[in-house]
Amino acid sequence: MKEVLTTDPIWEKKYSSNSDINRYPWDIVVSQIFRSCSTMDARRNFSILEVGCGTGNNLWFASREGFTVTGIDSSQSAISYAKSRFEREGLEGDFVVGDVTKLPFGDSCFDMVIDRAALTCLGRTAFAISLSEIHRVLVNKGKFLFNPYSDRHSSKKYGERFHDGLTKGINAGGVAGAGQIRFYSIGDIEDAFEAHWEITKIEHRENIDMTHPEYLVHSEWVVEATKVMR
């Protein structure tokens, strides 16, 4: 039986060398959070979990806006950075080192879970387990923001196909050096959320860099799914 990879050591290497530090939030996350909970009074009782939170740049924004935030990442260096930044800036947030396929949280304890291109680093098997865990920790009708790379991304052709839907050894195309990646088709998304979820948005975003001899296509999905009990 082949190994089910749930973490890629390349990210600890990147974070420990300070080569992949993001300080500010991604626009996808900002707009999604504000659409879900816009008033200050409501934010105080609105809890957000980010899976694969990295150095906490998205949760830094959410905490400043009054949300209750928690982050989990497999990289000790990333979590240490997030904790230090929050402490230094007087912000509140919980950060834990852990595996996204074994979330160390109780049932139905978060109003929203966000993923900004972290779960796209998991193969089919590990992602299915992680999605089940996300469903478990969300409240009923809770929202999940899923943001994987699309199979139309240029980098897909610059790596080697690996088992469980992964591509490894990517050396060009926009996400070179990012370790293992699973590039999603629309069918992959629909199949993954077929049971126990209601998809409320599937958006395909694509940017084409036309300055290169071979146009580079950065493409990703923005998926909003709601937990349902059936």
N, C-alpha and C positions, 0 to 999 in steps of 0.2 A: 504493500500500500504506500502511495506517495504521501509525503509530508503535507499537512495542511498548514500553510504559512499564514500566520495572523499578524506578524510584525515584520518589518524589514529593517535590519540593523543600519542601513544607510542613513536613516533619519537621525539616529542617535549620533552618528558621525558628523552629520551636517550641523546639528544643533550644538554639539560640544565644541565645534570649531567656529561657531558663530557665523556660519556661511549661509544660513537660511532663516534669518531672524526677520519676521514681519512685525512691524510696530502698529500698523493701522488696519482697521477692519476691511473686509471685502464688501463691495457694494451689494452683492447678492444677499449677504447676511443682514446688512443694515436695513434694506428695504423689506425683507421678509419679517424681521422682528417688529418693525414699526407697523406693518400691516396687521400683525397678530395682536398687538397690544399697544394702543397709542396714548392712553392717559396715564399721568404720573401715579395716581392713586392705584390703578390696576397693576402697574408695573411692580409695585412693592410685594405683591402676592403672586407674581408670575415667575416661575422657576424655569431656567434654561440649562440644559446639558449640552455641551459640545463634545462630540466624540472625535478623537484625533485633533485635540485643540492646539497642538503645537505650543508656541510661546504665549498663547492667550490673547492674541491681538483682537479677535472678534469679541471675546468675553470682556476685554478691557473696555470696549465701547459700550457693551450691554450693562456692565456694572456702573459705569458713569451715568447711564440713563435711568438708573434706579431698579434694574432687574436683579433677581437673585440668580447667581451664576455658579455653575460647576463645570469643571473641565477634566477630561481624562485623556492621557496620551501614554504611549509605550516608552517614550524617551524621558529618562530622568533629567537630562540637561534642559529639555524644553520646559518641563514642569518646574524645575528650580528657577528658571528665568521668569516664568509667569508669576510664581509666588513672590519673588524678589521685587518685581515691578509693581505688583499690587500693593505690597507692603510699603514700598517707597512712595507710592502715590496716594496712600490712604484709602485704597479701594477694598471692598469685601468680595471674596470669592473662594471657593473650595477647589483645590487642584489635587489630583491623585495620579500616580503612576499605575497603569493597569492595562489590561487586555480588553479590547472592545467586544470580544466574543464572550466575556465573562464580567459583565458590568457589576461592580460592587455596590449596588444601590437596591433599595427596596422596590416593591411593585407600586406602580401608579404614583410616582413621586415627582414627575416633571411635567410641566405644561407644554414644553417644546424641546425637541432634540434637533441639533443642527450638525450637519456634516459638510465641510467645505473642502471637497476633493481629498478626503482622507480615506474613506471606505472604498474609493476607486483603486486603492492599493491592495485590496483583498481579492483573492480568488472567489469563485462561485460558492464553494463550501463554507469558507470563513464568513463571507458576506451574509449568507442565509442565516447563519447562527447569530451574527451581530444584529441583523434586522429583527430577529425574534426577540433578542434582548432589548432592543430599542422599543419594540412594541410592549414588552413587559413593563418597562419603567415609565412609560407615558401614561398619563391619565386618559380616561375614555374621552374621545374627541380631541386628544392632544395632537399637535402638529409635528411633522418630521420634514425637515428640509434636507434633501439629498442632492448632491452636486458632483456627479462623476464626469469623467471625460467621455466624449462621444467616439464612436468607431469611425467617424469621419476626420478625426484628428490626424495631422500629418505624422506625428510620432509613431503611430501604430505600425507604419511600414519600415521604421528604422530600428526595430528590435527583433528579438527571437521569440517565437511562440513557445509558451511554457504550458504546463498542465493547469487545469482548473480555470481556463479562460484568461490566464495572465500573459502579458508580454514582458520580457526582461531584456536587459542589455541595451536599452534605448540610447542611441548616440547622436540623435539629431531630431529636428522637427518641433522643437519648442519645450519639451519636457525631458531633454537629455539629462541623464544622471539622476533621475528621480526614482530609480529602483523599479520594482515590479508594479505594473499598471494593468488594470482591466479596463478595456474600452467598451462602452455599452452601446448596444443598439436599442431602438425603441422597443423591440420585442423582449430584450433582456429586462427592461424596466417593467413592462406590463406583466411579464411572468413573475417577477420578484414580488410585486405588490398585489398579486391576484387575490390572495386570501388575507382577511383580517385588516385590510386597508381600503380606504377610498382615495383615489388619486384626484386631487382638486386642481392640479396644474402640472403640465409637462411642457417645458419650454426648451427649445434648442437654440443655443447661442453659438454664433460662428463669426470669427474674425479672420480675415485673409490678409497676410502681409505680402504685398505685391512688389516689394523691393528686392526679393530674392529671385534668382533664376528659376527656381522651382517654387511656386507660391506656397507659403507656409500657412496651413489652416489650423487655427486653434478652435476647437469645438468642444462644447460641454453641454450637459443637461442641467436644468433647474427643475427639480421635481418637488412638489408639495403633496404630502400624503397625510391623511387623517386616520388616526387609530379608530377602528370600529370593533365592536364586540358582536360576534356572530355565534 
